[in-house]
Amino acid sequence: MIDGGSIVTPSYAPYDKDGKEFIIEGRGVVPDIIIENDPAEQYKGIRLINEIRGIIFDDSTISKDNALILGLIEACKMHKIIAKDKSEIKICKRKLAGIIKSDAIAQGVDKVIKEMQAAIIGAVVASTVAATAGSN
């Protein structure tokens, strides 16, 4: 153009169907998968952690559901989720070990998880050895 301006024609997707508005700007892209971030659900998670902390640090009563969770925490070495610092981790490990010994449900979950972990490690080692032997 004579005054140095330019003309842009709507020839691709960022313009609306009338070609008047640049539709991407200021709106973002709609996600393929919508993940709900429900504050009530987050609160339940925090409440559960606090309940587990109460069992471990305050010697609260253990329900069957919490016994399952305690077994998972011990088997999967998730002490850092419950403890806030290194000294609490030590206390958590010690008390969880005692709970696992005294509670049949927690003990069963801990045992099954550890057996599964050992089986997975054994399978990985066996397949690695087989692959190495086959390549020689």
C-alpha positions, 0 to 999 in steps of 0.5 A: 500500500502507498502509506506502508500498511499491509492487508492480511487475508483470513486464509487459515485457522486462527481467524473466525469463520467470518474472517474478522477476529483472530480467535487464538489470541487471549483464549488459549487452546482447549485441552484434549483431556480435561483434568478436574482440580476439585478443591474438595478432592484435594482436601480429602487427600490432605485430610487422609495424610493428616489422619495417617500422620495421627495414626503414626505420630499420635497413636490414633486407632487404625481402621481397616482402610487405614491399615491398607494404606499403612501397608502400602506406605511401608511397602513402597517406602513412601515415608516422605509423603507422611513425614515433614522432615528427616527426624519425622521420617525416622520416627515414621519408619520405626512406628510403621514397622511396629504397626506392620508387625501388629496389624494383620491387614497392613502386614499382608499388604506389605508382604504382597507388595514386596513379593510383587516387587521381587517378582518384577525385579526377578523378571527384569534380571532374567530377561536381561540375562536372556537377552545378553546370552542371546546376543553372544 
